[in-house]
């Protein structure tokens, strides 16, 4: 049904497969992080983004931009991470209204402990099932969709896995 009123059978199948794959991947990642680190996926993503920032810290507004979340959602995650001693907030030196979120030593340690298993799970569930050619095509397709949705190269760079240490 390519008449503008619905999706073709192929489009619908692809869309549903995409949703299913995303759901299963997110569930497996969420479960693994919970079981091995006591973290939610959004909490891990906050730690990972902070680890990619200079000195492991970012203004909350910048962090919300690269974390692809709302400011209120980010604030909730930061509060949980702060309670766990993994992140601390402090005022911005050059802006009285700005707040900096920074990894603590415990946060760096948690990330170093958690990242290898997380990377292994991502690799085993997302990378290795595909041939190199399939992965190249998937990358190109996702880059196109990301650009269409306004995901900038800066955001993509900030989504990298934390550096191993």
DANORGI-V820364 format. One record per backbone hydrogen bond with DSSP energy under -0.5 kcal/mol. CO is the residue of the C=O (numbers start at 0). NH is the residue of the N-H. E is the energy in kcal/mol with one decimal. If there is no record, write none. Layout:
BEGIN
co:CO nh:NH e:E
co:CO nh:NH e:E
END
This chain:
BEGIN
co:0 nh:5 e:-0.5
co:7 nh:11 e:-2.9
co:8 nh:12 e:-2.6
co:9 nh:13 e:-2.6
co:10 nh:14 e:-2.7
co:11 nh:15 e:-2.8
co:12 nh:16 e:-2.4
co:13 nh:17 e:-2.7
co:14 nh:18 e:-2.6
co:15 nh:19 e:-2.5
co:16 nh:20 e:-3.1
co:17 nh:21 e:-2.8
co:18 nh:22 e:-2.4
co:19 nh:23 e:-2.6
co:20 nh:24 e:-2.9
co:21 nh:25 e:-2.6
co:22 nh:26 e:-2.5
co:23 nh:27 e:-2.7
co:24 nh:28 e:-2.6
co:25 nh:29 e:-2.8
co:26 nh:30 e:-2.8
co:27 nh:31 e:-2.5
co:28 nh:32 e:-2.6
co:29 nh:33 e:-2.3
co:30 nh:34 e:-2.9
co:31 nh:35 e:-2.7
co:32 nh:36 e:-2.1
co:32 nh:37 e:-0.9
co:32 nh:38 e:-1.6
co:33 nh:37 e:-1.0
co:39 nh:43 e:-2.4
co:40 nh:44 e:-2.6
co:41 nh:45 e:-2.0
co:42 nh:46 e:-2.3
co:43 nh:47 e:-2.9
co:44 nh:48 e:-2.5
co:45 nh:49 e:-2.5
co:46 nh:50 e:-2.2
co:47 nh:51 e:-1.0
co:48 nh:51 e:-0.5
co:49 nh:52 e:-1.3
co:52 nh:55 e:-2.4
co:53 nh:56 e:-1.4
co:55 nh:102 e:-2.6
co:57 nh:100 e:-3.2
co:58 nh:62 e:-2.7
co:59 nh:63 e:-2.4
co:60 nh:64 e:-1.4
co:61 nh:65 e:-2.0
co:62 nh:66 e:-2.2
co:63 nh:68 e:-1.6
co:64 nh:67 e:-0.5
co:69 nh:73 e:-2.5
co:70 nh:74 e:-2.4
co:71 nh:75 e:-2.0
co:72 nh:76 e:-2.1
co:73 nh:77 e:-3.0
co:74 nh:78 e:-2.3
co:75 nh:79 e:-2.2
co:76 nh:80 e:-2.5
co:77 nh:81 e:-2.7
co:78 nh:82 e:-2.3
co:79 nh:83 e:-1.4
co:80 nh:85 e:-2.6
co:80 nh:86 e:-0.9
co:81 nh:84 e:-1.4
co:85 nh:103 e:-2.1
co:87 nh:101 e:-2.7
co:89 nh:99 e:-3.5
co:91 nh:94 e:-0.9
co:94 nh:91 e:-0.6
co:94 nh:97 e:-1.1
co:97 nh:91 e:-2.5
co:98 nh:59 e:-2.8
co:99 nh:89 e:-2.0
co:100 nh:57 e:-2.3
co:101 nh:87 e:-2.7
co:103 nh:107 e:-2.5
co:104 nh:108 e:-2.5
co:105 nh:109 e:-2.6
co:106 nh:110 e:-2.2
co:107 nh:111 e:-2.5
co:108 nh:112 e:-2.2
co:109 nh:113 e:-2.2
co:110 nh:114 e:-2.9
co:111 nh:115 e:-0.6
co:113 nh:117 e:-2.0
co:114 nh:118 e:-3.1
co:115 nh:119 e:-2.3
co:116 nh:120 e:-2.2
co:117 nh:121 e:-2.6
co:118 nh:122 e:-2.9
co:119 nh:123 e:-2.8
co:120 nh:124 e:-2.2
co:121 nh:125 e:-2.2
co:121 nh:126 e:-0.9
co:122 nh:126 e:-1.1
co:122 nh:127 e:-2.8
co:126 nh:129 e:-1.6
co:130 nh:134 e:-2.7
co:131 nh:135 e:-2.2
co:132 nh:136 e:-2.2
co:133 nh:137 e:-2.7
co:134 nh:138 e:-2.6
co:135 nh:139 e:-2.2
co:136 nh:140 e:-2.5
co:137 nh:141 e:-2.8
co:138 nh:142 e:-2.5
co:139 nh:143 e:-2.1
co:140 nh:144 e:-2.5
co:141 nh:145 e:-3.0
co:142 nh:146 e:-2.4
co:143 nh:147 e:-2.3
co:144 nh:148 e:-2.0
co:145 nh:150 e:-3.2
co:146 nh:149 e:-1.1
co:149 nh:151 e:-0.8
co:151 nh:155 e:-2.3
co:152 nh:156 e:-2.6
co:153 nh:157 e:-1.9
co:154 nh:158 e:-0.8
co:155 nh:158 e:-1.1
co:156 nh:159 e:-1.3
END
